[in-house]
Amino acid sequence: MANLDPKSIMHVEMFQVMSSFTSMEPQAVRDLLAQAPPLEVELAPLAKVEDRMIPVDTDTHIPVRIYSPEGQGPFPLFVYYHGGGWVIGDIQMTDASCRLIANQTGRVVVSVGYRLAPEYPFPIPVNDSYSALQWVSQNAAALNGNASNIAVGGDSAGGNLAAVVALRSRDENGPAISAQVLFYPVTNLDYTTESYEQFQQGFGLDRDLMKWFGKHYVNDEDLKNPYVAPLLARDLGNLPPALVITAENDVLRDEGLAYTKRLQEAGVQVESVCEEGLVHGYFSNVLHFSERIDAILVRIAQFLNQTTVQGRLK
């Protein structure tokens, strides 16, 4: 029997509709989700929240939402990528969570609205995500931020994008990243781990739904590309310190743990947290998981502060 927190049971029941997504077209799913009433939650206080459009190539702009904490700054920065299987989701979905990150870590958070598959399949979401990191680095001063202290993070597919952005920035000698915070990240698309078998149905994110996401995001010939599946990268050395957060009752648990192990073997500073009793998607559900989110944010703040201090000592 699965070890489910009572709030996880409520979360799974709330998102049972997700099991029907695999029989629908992506836009129909987005339209359905847009009809859901917004969750009424108390929002963390901040100095300012601003929506902007930023360039990602010569003729394309994407939305970002910038969360500024109270205080004088310049503040460290945190570039956040939302989940949704690269197919659904947007910056509004993680609004309450990003407000909490800014409030509790004292960082300017830039939440990135990368373009979605299947209209914009791989590598477009990766390119948008990397361009957003470059934009944040280049415009740090205007954001009242510190370009020498930029963390990246995200949940699920967004955790995948954060890990991939860290890889690409290393490979291309791009903006320096001080840390990466990965919430239940997708690190491989083979759907065969023990956690995929154990939680394949009835825990919110089903195996068939992950296959549906993968089908719309990437062609078969790119499934082993490290910018799709960072777990398969030959070299994971010289990457930023990582905090990898997994959920006990999640199909993605084992690949997150496997990525942690590979980072450790490559000599990367890694911390790992497996959230007992929790399920996929908990970090963006502030309504049900506020206490657990507050607790993990304490851990995130400690991790980010520690990596900043260690970076200064080098």
C-alpha positions in Angstrom: 0.0 0.0 0.0 1.2 3.5 -0.8 2.0 5.8 2.0 -0.2 8.8 1.3 -0.5 11.9 3.3 -4.2 12.8 3.8 -3.6 16.0 1.8 -2.2 13.9 -1.0 -5.4 12.0 -1.2 -7.3 15.3 -1.5 -4.9 16.4 -4.2 -5.3 13.2 -6.2 -9.1 13.3 -6.0 -9.0 17.0 -7.1 -6.9 16.1 -10.2 -8.6 12.8 -11.3 -9.7 14.6 -14.4 -6.1 14.4 -15.6 -6.6 10.7 -16.4 -8.8 11.7 -19.3 -6.3 14.0 -20.9 -4.7 11.2 -23.0 -7.9 10.9 -25.1 -7.9 14.7 -25.8 -6.0 17.1 -28.0 -3.6 19.5 -26.2 -5.6 22.6 -26.9 -8.8 20.9 -25.6 -6.9 20.1 -22.4 -5.8 23.7 -22.0 -9.3 25.0 -22.7 -10.7 22.6 -20.0 -8.1 23.7 -17.4 -8.8 27.4 -18.2 -12.4 26.8 -17.1 -11.4 25.7 -13.6 -12.0 28.4 -10.9 -8.8 29.9 -9.4 -7.8 28.5 -6.1 -8.3 30.9 -3.3 -5.1 31.1 -1.3 -3.4 33.7 0.7 -0.5 35.2 -1.3 2.9 36.0 0.2 3.6 39.7 0.5 6.1 41.2 -1.9 7.4 44.6 -2.9 6.3 44.2 -6.5 5.0 41.7 -9.1 5.5 42.7 -12.8 4.5 41.0 -16.0 6.8 41.6 -19.0 7.5 40.2 -22.5 11.1 39.4 -23.3 12.8 38.5 -26.6 13.9 34.9 -27.2 14.9 35.4 -30.9 14.7 38.1 -33.5 10.9 38.2 -33.9 9.5 36.3 -30.8 8.8 37.4 -27.3 7.6 35.2 -24.4 6.0 36.3 -21.1 7.8 36.4 -17.7 6.5 37.4 -14.3 9.0 39.1 -12.0 8.6 38.8 -8.2 10.6 41.3 -6.2 11.0 40.8 -2.4 10.8 43.6 0.1 14.1 45.3 0.9 16.7 47.3 -0.9 18.7 44.9 -2.9 20.4 44.1 -5.2 19.0 40.7 -4.6 20.1 37.2 -5.7 18.0 35.9 -8.6 16.0 32.8 -9.2 14.8 31.8 -12.7 11.8 29.4 -12.4 10.3 27.1 -15.1 6.7 25.8 -14.5 5.6 22.2 -15.0 2.9 20.8 -17.2 4.7 18.2 -19.4 5.9 20.9 -21.8 2.4 20.8 -23.2 0.1 22.6 -20.6 0.7 25.0 -17.7 1.8 28.6 -17.6 3.2 31.2 -15.2 -0.1 31.6 -13.5 -0.1 28.0 -12.4 2.9 28.5 -10.2 2.1 32.1 -9.2 1.5 31.4 -5.5 4.5 29.2 -5.2 6.8 31.7 -6.9 5.6 34.4 -4.6 6.6 32.1 -1.7 10.0 31.5 -3.1 10.7 35.3 -3.5 9.3 36.0 0.0 11.1 33.2 1.8 14.4 33.2 0.0 14.8 37.0 -0.5 15.4 36.5 -4.2 14.0 38.2 -7.3 12.1 35.3 -9.0 11.6 35.4 -12.8 9.0 32.9 -13.8 9.3 32.0 -17.5 6.4 31.4 -19.9 8.2 29.3 -22.5 6.3 28.2 -25.6 4.5 24.8 -25.4 4.5 21.6 -27.5 3.2 20.3 -29.7 2.9 23.6 -31.5 6.5 24.3 -30.3 8.2 21.0 -29.7 11.7 20.3 -28.6 14.1 22.1 -28.7 12.0 25.3 -28.7 11.0 25.1 -25.0 14.7 24.5 -24.2 15.8 27.4 -26.4 13.2 29.7 -24.8 14.3 28.7 -21.3 18.0 29.3 -22.1 17.2 32.6 -23.7 15.3 33.7 -20.6 18.3 32.8 -18.4 20.5 34.9 -20.7 18.0 37.8 -20.5 18.0 37.7 -16.7 21.8 37.7 -16.6 22.1 40.6 -19.0 19.3 42.6 -17.3 20.1 41.8 -13.7 20.9 45.3 -12.7 17.6 46.6 -14.1 15.8 43.8 -12.0 17.6 45.0 -8.9 19.4 41.7 -9.0 22.9 40.3 -8.7 24.1 38.7 -12.0 26.8 36.8 -10.1 24.2 34.9 -8.1 21.5 33.3 -10.3 19.8 30.1 -9.4 17.6 28.1 -11.7 14.7 25.8 -10.7 11.4 24.3 -11.7 8.9 21.6 -11.2 8.4 18.4 -13.3 8.9 19.4 -16.9 10.1 22.7 -15.5 12.6 20.8 -13.4 13.8 19.1 -16.6 14.2 22.5 -18.2 16.1 23.9 -15.3 18.5 20.9 -15.3 18.9 21.2 -19.1 19.6 24.9 -18.9 22.3 24.2 -16.4 23.8 21.6 -18.8 23.6 23.9 -21.8 25.0 26.9 -19.9 28.0 24.8 -19.0 28.4 23.4 -22.5 28.2 26.9 -24.1 30.0 28.8 -21.5 26.8 30.8 -20.8 25.7 32.7 -17.7 27.1 31.4 -14.5 24.5 29.5 -12.4 25.1 29.4 -8.7 22.6 26.6 -7.9 19.8 24.5 -9.3 16.6 23.5 -7.4 14.7 20.6 -9.1 11.2 19.6 -8.0 10.4 16.1 -9.1 12.2 16.6 -12.4 11.8 14.6 -15.5 15.3 13.3 -16.3 14.5 10.5 -18.7 11.7 9.4 -20.9 11.7 5.6 -20.8 8.8 5.1 -18.3 10.3 1.9 -17.0 11.5 2.6 -13.4 10.1 0.9 -10.3 8.2 4.0 -9.4 6.6 4.1 -12.8 5.4 0.5 -12.1 4.3 1.3 -8.6 2.4 4.6 -9.2 1.5 4.1 -12.9 -2.2 4.9 -12.2 -4.2 6.7 -9.5 -1.7 9.0 -8.1 -2.3 12.2 -10.1 0.4 11.8 -12.8 -0.2 8.5 -14.6 2.3 6.7 -16.7 0.0 7.0 -19.8 -0.2 10.8 -19.2 3.6 11.1 -19.1 3.8 9.1 -22.4 1.2 11.5 -23.8 3.3 14.5 -22.8 6.5 12.9 -24.2 4.8 12.1 -27.5 3.8 15.7 -28.0 7.1 17.1 -26.9 9.8 15.1 -28.6 10.4 12.9 -31.6 11.7 9.3 -31.0 15.1 10.1 -32.5 15.7 12.8 -29.8 14.6 10.7 -26.8 18.2 10.1 -25.8 19.4 13.7 -26.4 20.8 14.9 -23.0 18.8 18.2 -23.5 15.7 16.0 -23.3 17.0 13.4 -20.9 19.8 14.9 -18.7 20.1 11.5 -16.9 21.6 10.1 -20.1 24.3 12.9 -20.5 27.8 11.4 -20.7 29.3 14.1 -18.5 27.5 15.7 -15.5 30.6 17.2 -14.1 31.1 21.0 -13.4 27.5 21.6 -12.9 26.0 23.9 -10.3 25.2 22.6 -6.8 21.8 20.9 -6.9 18.9 20.3 -4.5 16.8 17.5 -5.9 13.3 17.2 -4.4 11.2 14.1 -5.1 7.8 12.9 -3.9 7.5 9.5 -2.5 4.3 8.5 -4.4 5.3 9.8 -7.9 6.2 8.0 -11.2 9.1 10.4 -11.5 10.6 9.6 -8.1 13.2 7.1 -9.2 14.6 9.1 -12.1 15.0 12.0 -9.8 16.9 9.8 -7.4 19.0 8.4 -10.2 19.9 11.9 -11.4 21.0 12.8 -7.8 23.3 9.7 -7.8 24.8 10.5 -11.2 25.5 14.1 -10.1 27.1 12.9 -6.9 29.3 10.5 -8.9 30.3 13.4 -11.2 31.5 15.3 -8.1 28.7 17.8 -8.1 27.5 19.0 -4.7 24.0 17.6 -4.3 21.3 17.5 -1.6 18.4 15.2 -2.0 15.0 15.3 -0.3 12.3 12.6 -0.8 9.0 14.0 0.5 7.3 11.3 2.4 3.6 10.8 1.8 3.5 13.3 -1.0 2.5 13.1 -4.7 3.5 14.7 -7.9 2.5 18.4 -8.3 2.4 19.2 -4.6 4.6 22.3 -4.9 2.2 24.2 -7.1 -0.8 23.3 -4.9 -0.5 25.8 -2.1 -4.1 25.3 -1.1 -3.5 21.7 0.2 0.2 21.7 0.9 1.0 25.1 2.4 2.7 23.6 5.5 4.9 21.2 3.6 5.7 23.9 1.0 6.8 26.3 3.8 9.0 23.5 5.3 10.7 22.8 2.0 11.3 26.5 1.4 13.2 26.7 4.6 15.4 23.9 3.3 15.7 25.7 -0.1 16.7 29.0 1.5 19.4 27.2 3.6 20.7 25.4 0.5 20.9 28.6 -1.5 22.5 30.6 1.3 25.1 27.8 1.8 26.0 27.6 -1.9 26.3 31.4 -2.1 28.7 31.4 0.9 30.7 28.5 -0.6 30.9 30.3 -3.9 32.4 33.4 -2.2 35.0 31.3 -0.5 36.3 29.7 -3.7 
